[in-house]
Amino acid sequence: MIVALAVPAFAGAFEDAVAKFANDEFSDTEEAIGEIAASGNPLAFPIISALGDDRLSADPDTKKVFITQEDGKVIDAATGAAVDKLPDNAAAVRLNNRLRRSVDAALGSLTLLSPDPAKRIAAAQSVFKAHDENALPVIEGALAKETNKAVKAAFAEARAAMLLNKSDASDADKLEAIAIVKAKGDQEALALLTGLSDQSPLVTKAIASAISSIQSTLAIWSGVQNAWYGLSLGSVLLLAAIGLAITFGVMGVINMAHGEMVMLGAYTTFVVQEVIRTSFPGLFDYSLLIAVPLAFLVAGAIGVLIERTIIRFLYGRPLETLLATWGLSLVLQQAVRTAFGPTNREVGNPSWMSGAFELGQITITYNRLWILCFTLAVFAILLAMLRYTALGLEMRAVTQNRRMAASMGIATSRVDALTFGLGSGIAGIAGVALSQIDNVSPNLGQSYIIDSFMVVVFGGVGNLWGTLVGAFTLGIANKFLEPVAGAVLGKIAILVLIILFIQKRPRGLFALKGRAVEA
């Protein structure tokens, strides 16, 4: 008998709450959100979700409320019964920013008991942002039952946010809540504490202390974030400059077309992905692994061709070489524009390079992390090649003393061609990496050629370790100067510092040693 009497009463209370949406008053809508979220009715989540998506409509004449489902069908919000169509007088229930926060909090509270821990954490975070008092009983009940450590911490933070905004909460509860929010220590915690007012002197003092502590922590994490951005930029600069360091160091050639080798590698990646998309879509996640050797071969072959047809006739004439390679860069850019068009081309990220993860208070994207690892792997392979292969030995000999190497039987012209091809090939695989973080266009290489020369000159011409240190030093310095001086002034400051440094050390950080080099 008790159940039989309670069910109609429960249904009536729920229907009365739903009917408040038809009053077209923000205050009634807010009450309805709270009552429906606390009702436990299976229709509560669909109603609140539809309200947030502007799919909840109300008829002011009949006081009926309707949900337009995602498939276009219409149901009665109070009963769940199907409806042929929306009444002519029905209009969408209006929301303002305050009500949207209430909707977020209600949706969060309704998913607090989801079996998926990730959804429970996301729900707790929504409640933390909205800190609606109506969800406090739900969050406390969920907190008491929770066993997952990470989810429990998120529930505790959400509860603390609500207590801090609860006018009748005791000072002891608020002090405990401040400690929890302080431990959270991110921008959301800082915004929550900064927005509190009309507190007791004891609570106000604790809030000020927590704000100061969070600001200090965030300043440290901001420095860590800038350092990571600097390492990321440095890896890009190293990848773009390492091939230039080889050709410049061995051959003394100022190759202004080096950026176009990077561009060719990026367009090779685009072509590979287009072929895979149209013919072998299942291989898309392997597209970059396929593109790396192809980009090396394409750019390397073009590099050898350039050296054999142009550069070999201009050795010892640096100005003519600079002008010739600059003109060649324009030719290559126009050739790519003719073949692929002037607009940017889409190069997709494989699944293993998509997304990001949180480390403390910083965000690390997988594509940047993989590029850093890839750059260091290329650097290690190149060092091993120079140290343990016959070509590497000949390249080092030619770098240190070309005439002596020639007199010992080394075919310097062959070494020059292979060196130019190697440098161009590395630039090609740099283009594969850059296609994941930059626009693939005919002007791609121009964005990196000047920075590449600065890295080579700063680190020491022909010295790979110098190129490594120079790239990461310039990358980190650039990212720390940008917030202070701006992007343009930051680059100017870096250039001025390099000029002053070269005045003191003309050979860079790590100068090559050898009789010809030191002469």
N, C-alpha and C positions, 0 to 999 in steps of 0.2 A: 504493500500500500504506500509506503514512504517513497519508493522509487517511482511508482505510478503518478504520485502527486508532484514529485520534484521535477520530473522531466518536462511537463508542460510549463512549469514556472521558469525553468532554466531557458527553454526555448523562447518564452515570452520576453524575458529580460534581454536575450540576445537580439531578438527582432526589434525591440524598442531601441537598443543601441544602434543597430543598423539604420533605423528610420531617422536618426539624428542627422545623417548625411544629407537628407532632403531639406533640412532647414536653411541651408545655404548661409550658415553662420560659422566663422572660423572657430569660435569657442565651442559650439556644439560638435563640430568636426573633431576637435581635439579630444573632447570627452568621449566621443564614439571610438576613436582610435584606441584610447586607453582601456575602455570597457571591453572592446572586442578582443584586444590582445590578451587580456586577463581572463577571458571567458573559457578558453580551452576548447572552443568549438572547432571542428575540422574545417569550417569555412573561413576561419579567422585569417589564416595566411593568404588564401586567394584574394580575400577582400582587401587587405592591407597592401598586398603586392599590386593589385589592380589600381588602387588609389595612387600609389607611387608612380605607376606607369601611365596615368591619365586614362585608365580604362574603366573607371568606376563612374556610373551615371545615376542620376536621381530624378524622379518625377515629382515636382513640388505639389501637384494636385492630389495624387494618390499616396504620396509618401513612400513609394516603392523605390528600391535601389537595385541597380542591375550591374552585372559584370560582363564586359565584352571580352571573351577569352581570346587567346592568341590566334586561334584558328578562325576567329570571326563570329563564332556562335555566342548567343546571349543567354545568361542564366539569371535567375532571381538571387540576389546576394543573401537574403535572409533564409531561403529554403534550399537553394541549389537546384530548383526546378528549371527545366529548359523553357525559354521564352522565344516566340517566333521572331520578334523584332523589337527594337527599342521603341517605346512610345514617342510620339512626336514632341511632347513637352519635355522629354528627358534631356538633361544637360550634364556635362562632366562636372564632378565635384571639384570645387576650386581649392587650391593649395597656396600657401605662402611659404617663405623660407623656414619660419618656425615650425609649421606643420610638416614640412619635408623632413626636418630633423626628428620630429615625433614619429613619422613613418619609418625612418631608418632605425630608430630605437625599437619600435614595435616589431619590425621584421627581424631585428637582431634577437630580441627576447623570444620570438616564436621559433627561432632555429637554435636556441641555446642547448636544446636536448637532442640535437641531431646525432646520429651514430658516427658521423664523420668528424674526427677531431679538427680537421682544417676548417670545416664549416662552423664548428663551435667557436673556434678562435676568431674567425671573421665576424661572427655574430657578437662576440664580446667586444671586439674593436668598434663595431657600429654603436653598441650601447655606450662605450666609453666616450665616443665623439658626441653623442646626443645627450648623455647623462640625464635622461628623463627619470624622475622619481617613480613614475608608475611601474617601471620595470624592476625596481629594487627587490620586491618579494620574489620575483621569478629568478633573478640573478643570485640571490642568497640561497634559494632552494637548489639551484643548479650547482652552486659552489659547494654546498654541503655533500652533494652526491658525487662530485667529480673526483676521478682518480688519476687522470693524466696530468703530469706535472706542468707542462707548458699551457694546457688549457686552464688549469686551476689558477695559474699566475695571471692569465688574461681575464678570468672571471674576477679575481681579486682587484685588478686594476679598474675594471668597469664598476665594481661596487664602490671603490674608493672615489671615483669620479662623481657618482651619484650622491654619496655622503657629503662631499665637499659642497655640493649645490643644494643640499637639503637644509632648509632653514632651521628645523628643530633638532638637528643632529647635535650630539654633545661635543664639547671641545676634545674630549679624549678620543672619540671616534674620528674626529676631523684630523687630529694630530697623527693618528695611526694611518689615516688615508693619505695625508701629505707625505709620510715616509714611503708609502707604496708608490705614489705617483713620482716622487723624487727618484726612486730606484728605477722606474721606467726610463726617465732621463732623455726623452726624445722631444722633437718639436711639438708634438701633440700634448705632451705633459706640460711643457713650458707654456703653451697657449692656454691650457686649462687653468694653471695656477695664476697666470697673469690676469685672467678674466675674473678672478674672484674679488669680491668687495664686501663691505659691511660685515667684517668678521671681528671676533674678539681680539684684544691686544695680543694674547698668547698665540692664537692661531695666525694672526697677521705676521708676527715675528717669525713663526715657523715657515710661513709661505715665502717671506723675503729670503730666508736662508736657503730654502729649497730652490728658489728661482736663481739665486746666485750660483749655487752648486751646479744646477743643470746648465746654465750658461757657460760655466767653465768647462764642463764636460763636452758640450757641443762645440766649443772653440777648438778643443783638442781633436775631436772627430772631424771637424772641418779641415784641420791641417792634414789629418790622415787621408781624407777624401781628396784634397788637392794633390797630395803625394801620389795617390793612386792614379789620378787623372794625368799627372806628370809622367808616371811610368808608362801609362797607356800611350800618351803622345810620343814619349821617347822611343817606344817599341816601333811605332809607325815611322818615325824619323830614321831609326836605325835600319829598318827594312828598306826604306827608300834610298838611304845614303851608302849602304854597305857595298853595293855594286859600284857606285861612283868612286868610293875610296880605293877600290882595286884598280879601276882603269886610270884614275887620276894619279895614283901612286906609282904604278908600273910604267905607264905610257906618258905621263905628264900631259894628257889630253884634257882640255876643258870641254866636256861633252854637254852642250846645252840641250841635246836631244834625249838626255837620260830620262827626263820625265815622261817622254813619249813611249819609252820602253815600259814604264809603269802602266801607262794608259793601254798599251797593247795587251798586257797581261790581264787587265780588267775586262777588256772586250773579249779576250779569249774565254774568260769565265762566263761572260754573257752568252757567247755562242754555244758553249758546252751545255749551259742550263737550258737554252732554247731547244737544242736537240733532244735533251733528256725529257723536257716537258712534253714535246710532241711525240716522241717515239718510245721512250723508256721511263715513264713517270715514276715507277717504283724505285729508280736509282737516284732520285733527287737528293737524298741525304748523302750520297757519295759524290755529288757533283764537284765539290771543291777538291776532293782527293784526286779526281780525274783531271781537273783543270790545272792543278799545280805543275805536273810534269809537262803538260801541253803548253802552258804559258811559258815555262822555262825554255822549251824547244823553239817556240815561235819567236820570242824576243831574242833568244840567243842566236838563232839563225839570221835574223835581221841585223843583229849587232855585228856578226862576222861579215855579212854582206856590206854593211856600212864601212867597216874598217878596211876591207879589201878594195872597195871602189872609191872611197873618199879620203878617209883618215890617213892611210898609208902615204899619200902624196903630200901631206901637210905637216909631217913630223918636224919639230924644230921651229914651227911658225905658229905660235900660240894664238895670235890675233886672227889669222886666217882660219884656224881650226875652230875658234869660237864662233866666228861669223858663219862658217859653213854648217856647223852643227845647229846653230840657231835657225838658219834657213831650212835645214832638213827637218827641224821640229815643226815648222809651219807647214811643210809639205805633208808630213805624217798626220798632223791634225786635220788638214783639209781632206786627205785621203779617207780618214775615218768618218768625217762628216759626210762625204759623198757615199760611202758604203753603208753607214748606219744611221745617218741623219744627225742634225745638230742637237736634238733633245736628249735628255737623260734616259738611260736605259735601265730597266729593272733587273737587279740581281738579287735573288732571294737568299734568305738565311736558312741553312739546313736546321732541322729540329734541334740538333745538339749544339747549335750556336745561338739559339733563340732563348730569350728570357733572361732573368737575373736572379741573384740571391742577396740576402742581407748578411752583412758581417759587422756586428756591432751596430753602429749608427750610419754605416755607409752602404751604398748599393753597388754591387759589382755585376756588370753584364757579362754574359758568357762569351759574346763575340770578342769583346776587348781582352778577356782573359785568355781565350784561345789564340788570339793574335800575338799576345805577349809570349806565350809558350812557343808558338810557331817561330817567332823571331829569334828567340834564344836557341831553338833547335837548328835553324838555318845558320846562325852564327857559329855554333859548335861544329856543325858539319863542315863549314867553310874553313875554320881553323884547322880541323883534322886534315882536310884536303891540302892545305898549304904546307902542313908539316910532314905528312906521311906519303905524299904522292910525288911522282917525278915532275909532273906539271907544276905542282906547288913549289918544289925546290927550284925549278927553272924560273918561275915567276919571282921568287925572292931574290935570286941571283941577279936577274935583269933589273929589279927595283934598286938594288944596292949599287950595282956597277954594270951598266949596259955594255960598255966596250970590253970590259974584262970577261963578261959572260959570253960575248960573241967570240972572243979570242979562244975561249975554252970549248968552242964547238956547239954552243947553244944557238939554235936557229931563232934569233930574236924576232924575226918577222912572224914566224909561226906562233911564238909565245904572245906577241902583240895581238894577233887575230883571236887566239883562244881566250886571252885575258879579256878583250873587249866583248867577246861572245859570252863569257862567264858573267861579267858585270851586267850585261844587258839581260841575261837570263835570270839573274837574281832580282833585277828590277821588275821583270815580268811576274815572278812569283810574289813580289811586293804588291803588284797590281791585283793579284787574286785576293790577298788579305784586305787591301784597301777597298775593294768592291763591296765588302761587308759593312763598311762604316762610312762610306762616302758615295757621292753621286758618280755614276759611271757616265762620263761625258768626254768629248774631245779635249776639254781643258783640264782633265783630272791631273795630269802630270805637272802642269804649271803651278799647281798649289804647293808642290813639294820640292821643286828644283832648287829654289833659293835657300830654303832651310837645309836641304841636303848638302849644299856647298858649305854652309856655315858649320854644320856638324863635322864635315871632313877637315876643314881648315882649323877649327877649334881643337879637334881631337889629335890632329897630326896627320899629315898627308901620307896615305899608304899604310897606316897602322890601324889594324882592325880593333885592337883593344882601345886605342884612342877614339875610334869611331863609336864604340860601345859606350865609353864613359861620356864622350861629348854629346851623344844623342840623349842619354838619360838626364844628364846635367841640364841641357838646354830645355828638355821637356818639362822637368820639374820646376826649373826657374820660371819658365813661361807661365805655368799654371799658378804659381804663387804670386806673380806680378799682375796677372790679369784682373783679379778682384780689386787690386789697389789702384792700378793705373789704367785699366781698360785693355781691350784686346790689341788695339792699334798701338797705343803708347807702350804697352808691354813688349811688343815685338821690336819697336824702335829702341827701347832701353836695352833689350838683349843684344841688338846689333851694335849699339854703342859700346857695351861692355866687351863684346868680342873684338872690336877694333882696338880698344885699349889693351886687351890681353895680348893680341897679336903684336902690338908695339913692343911688349916686354918679351914675349916668346914667339918669334916669327915662325917657328916650326911646329907650334901647337903644343898640346899637353904632352904627347908622347912622340918625340922626334925619332925618325928612323936613323939607324947607325950604319955606317959604311963609308969607305973611302970616297966614293964618288958623291955620296949624299952630303958628307961633311965638308967636301972641298969648297 
